[in-house]
Amino acid sequence: MTITRCRHSSGGATGVIGRHVRLLNQHGEISQDGTSALLPRCRDSEGSDESGDDAARRDSASVHWARRLAELLGKNETFQSGTASFGGATGLQAGDVACRIRPYKSQIPDVAARTPEGPTFTIVADEIDWVELALSDRNDFVPRARRGQFRATGNTCEYLRLPTAITGLATLCAGGGQGQAMVIGWLADDRHALPSPAGVPPGDQ
């Protein structure tokens, strides 16, 4: 079992813990997998800070996660150079949760759950795929995309035109670099004791 998301519910009295479960047979092969959510009562709903770094790191593709990512992208020369001629909005989606990042002249001025004209393209993956990317020991976004774990919707021509920007973004979301330590580093925190998915190779070697 892998924890894929932790956040407070809209009311604040309960939390939402996303879980991805894989059932292995006697040969270590995956026979079934699925997701389930746990809704525990919060110990201190009044003292919670959904806008803080810890909350952002536990809620992939949410707006506060995107704001944290945007701060890092603003300092990432690879992303800045790759989006110098791009005037659209990039969507990021983990499961049913999505956000929009709109770079302009190598800056990140706008982060939102949605934009009036919608995203130019959206990078979509299941929650477990974002988590496994972060837990990987290297940035293997491209091999995972080739296997269909990550896909682009919308204007895919623009997506394919921005390989440098996508590389810069993936570096911050992937393990083996800044991503695991800065974006969703809580997954590697001993306090949470999260197991790696059993029986699944980390990616193409």
CORDA-V458022 format. One record per residue. N is the residue number from 1. NEAR is the number of other C-alpha atoms within 8 Angstrom. Layout:
n:N near:NEAR
n:N near:NEAR
This chain:
n:1 near:8
n:2 near:11
n:3 near:10
n:4 near:12
n:5 near:12
n:6 near:12
n:7 near:11
n:8 near:12
n:9 near:9
n:10 near:4
n:11 near:6
n:12 near:10
n:13 near:9
n:14 near:12
n:15 near:14
n:16 near:13
n:17 near:13
n:18 near:12
n:19 near:13
n:20 near:13
n:21 near:10
n:22 near:12
n:23 near:8
n:24 near:11
n:25 near:8
n:26 near:5
n:27 near:5
n:28 near:7
n:29 near:8
n:30 near:10
n:31 near:8
n:32 near:7
n:33 near:9
n:34 near:7
n:35 near:8
n:36 near:8
n:37 near:8
n:38 near:9
n:39 near:8
n:40 near:8
n:41 near:7
n:42 near:10
n:43 near:4
n:44 near:6
n:45 near:9
n:46 near:5
n:47 near:5
n:48 near:6
n:49 near:6
n:50 near:9
n:51 near:7
n:52 near:8
n:53 near:7
n:54 near:7
n:55 near:14
n:56 near:17
n:57 near:12
n:58 near:13
n:59 near:11
n:60 near:13
n:61 near:12
n:62 near:12
n:63 near:12
n:64 near:11
n:65 near:14
n:66 near:14
n:67 near:9
n:68 near:11
n:69 near:10
n:70 near:11
n:71 near:9
n:72 near:9
n:73 near:13
n:74 near:12
n:75 near:7
n:76 near:9
n:77 near:8
n:78 near:10
n:79 near:16
n:80 near:15
n:81 near:10
n:82 near:12
n:83 near:14
n:84 near:9
n:85 near:6
n:86 near:8
n:87 near:9
n:88 near:8
n:89 near:12
n:90 near:12
n:91 near:13
n:92 near:12
n:93 near:14
n:94 near:13
n:95 near:9
n:96 near:5
n:97 near:9
n:98 near:13
n:99 near:15
n:100 near:17
n:101 near:14
n:102 near:12
n:103 near:14
n:104 near:11
n:105 near:10
n:106 near:11
n:107 near:8
n:108 near:13
n:109 near:7
n:110 near:8
n:111 near:13
n:112 near:9
n:113 near:9
n:114 near:8
n:115 near:8
n:116 near:4
n:117 near:4
n:118 near:7
n:119 near:13
n:120 near:11
n:121 near:14
n:122 near:12
n:123 near:12
n:124 near:12
n:125 near:12
n:126 near:10
n:127 near:11
n:128 near:9
n:129 near:10
n:130 near:12
n:131 near:10
n:132 near:9
n:133 near:13
n:134 near:13
n:135 near:13
n:136 near:12
n:137 near:6
n:138 near:8
n:139 near:12
n:140 near:11
n:141 near:10
n:142 near:6
n:143 near:9
n:144 near:11
n:145 near:10
n:146 near:8
n:147 near:7
n:148 near:7
n:149 near:10
n:150 near:13
n:151 near:9
n:152 near:10
n:153 near:9
n:154 near:8
n:155 near:8
n:156 near:9
n:157 near:6
n:158 near:9
n:159 near:10
n:160 near:7
n:161 near:6
n:162 near:10
n:163 near:9
n:164 near:10
n:165 near:13
n:166 near:10
n:167 near:10
n:168 near:13
n:169 near:10
n:170 near:10
n:171 near:12
n:172 near:15
n:173 near:14
n:174 near:18
n:175 near:16
n:176 near:11
n:177 near:11
n:178 near:12
n:179 near:15
n:180 near:17
n:181 near:9
n:182 near:8
n:183 near:14
n:184 near:14
n:185 near:12
n:186 near:9
n:187 near:11
n:188 near:10
n:189 near:8
n:190 near:6
n:191 near:4
n:192 near:8
n:193 near:7
n:194 near:9
n:195 near:7
n:196 near:6
n:197 near:8
n:198 near:6
n:199 near:8
n:200 near:5
n:201 near:5
n:202 near:6
n:203 near:7
n:204 near:6
n:205 near:2
